[in-house]
């Protein structure tokens, strides 16, 4: 995600050293409503807009009160890309209330711990879909003869906030002689038609059988190797799933049935559809509340990245919230 640019000041000028006067009278109804119901970033943004102050001037006023905070941090807070950490940021938020002429405690009440919304996890309702493939391999379970060493998912999110393209690269190792395919599973977002989803094999594989299940928006596809792997042999493959556009995406999770040493998830957002918040998430079971949540910041090019080591069993990836 390309960062918005605030006007940059080389230093604190005379205007920035002036004391920002307190508001007089009642707050405007829209601002009062966001202060009451949140979220924090929207309330802060609305308060700054109502006062008509730049971030440089706001930072200077906080500094005059003995509060040190970066202009970039204020920018992240008002855009929802980061959230004030409790209790460390409590004094800064209280000073913001004072500078912006807000009722005492109005912003503080909005910075408590937030629970991230879980992303729907794959494999949740796919048992019937996988049944045809589970007879493959000596253990009677798909992919049981393969060890997944590394996975890299790159997800493209379109201008309508929809998940459009997912490109996956995997590094596999044969646990015994004989495996000649990998079974990949995909679940479309709410509102998508799984019958329109297209799989495009690339490096190290070609497409085998494909099965779809409309109710769960699930798809299972065999990715065939050009030969049977020897025991201990490593194999790299990549493929792309072109999704049927659904509604605004909640993010992207990959479910690991076995531990995986390395997983990198990246979401690339359209410049006209930038999210309010991205979080790194790990779930121990499909649909469960995330047990690990970490705020992510989109960098240059509109990409949010989450890297996991020794991940699984469970679901890992990136959750997205829209303003």
C-alpha positions, 0 to 999 in steps of 0.5 A: 500500500502506498503511504499517504503523504502528509505535508512535511515541515523542516522544523517547527515554525512560528505558527506551530508554536502557537497554542491550539485553542480549546473548542467552545460549545458542543461537538458536532454530531458526527464527531460526537458519534465517532467519539462514542462508538469508534473506531479509534482511528476514525475518531482521531481523524475526524477530530483532527479534520474538525480542528483543521490542524496539520500533523506537524502542528499537532506533533509540535503541540504534543511536544510542547506538553512534554509528549514525544511522538513521531508525525509518522505515528500520528499518521498511522494512528489516524489511518488505522494502520497502527493502534496505540499500545496500552498502557504505553500510549495512554499519556499520549492519547490523553494529551491528544484529547487536550490538544484537540479540545475533546472531552476527557477520556473520549479517545482513551475509551477507544484504545482498549485491546481489540479483537481481530475478526477471524478469516474463514479457514480452508478445510473447514467443510471440505471432507466430501470434496477431499474424499475422492483424493484421500486414497492417494498415498500409502497412508490413505491421505493426500500429500502424506508422502510429502513434507512441505518445507516452505510456502509463499502466497501472493494475493492480489486484491482488486479495486472493488476490494475483492480477492482476484488472484492467488499465486502459490510457490511451494518447496516440497520434499518426498518422505519416501519414494513414489509421490508424483502429485500434490493436492491443493485446496482453495476456498472462494470468498463470500459471494464468489462462484467457485465454478468460474475459478480457474487454476493455472499450473506453472513451474514444476507441475501440470493440472490433474483432476479438479473437483468443486463444491458450490456450497462451501465454495471449495475447489480441490486440484491435483498438481501432477509432477513430471516424474515420481520423486525419490525418497528425500528428493526436493521439488519446487512447484508454483500455480495461480488461482484466478478467483471469481470476484466475490464481495470485499475480502476478509483476507487470506488464510492457509491451513496447515495440517502438519507443521511447516518451517516457513510461510510467507503471505503477502497481500497486494492492494489496488491503489484505489482500495486501501484497507483500514487495517491488516493483521497477522493472524494464527488460528488453532482451528477453523473459525476459532478466535485468532490466538496471535494477532499482530498489526501490519503496515502496508509498504511501498507498492501496496503490499502487506506481508506476514512471515511465519516460522514453524507454523501449524497445525492450524491456519495462518495468514492476513486478516483485512478490515475495511473502513 
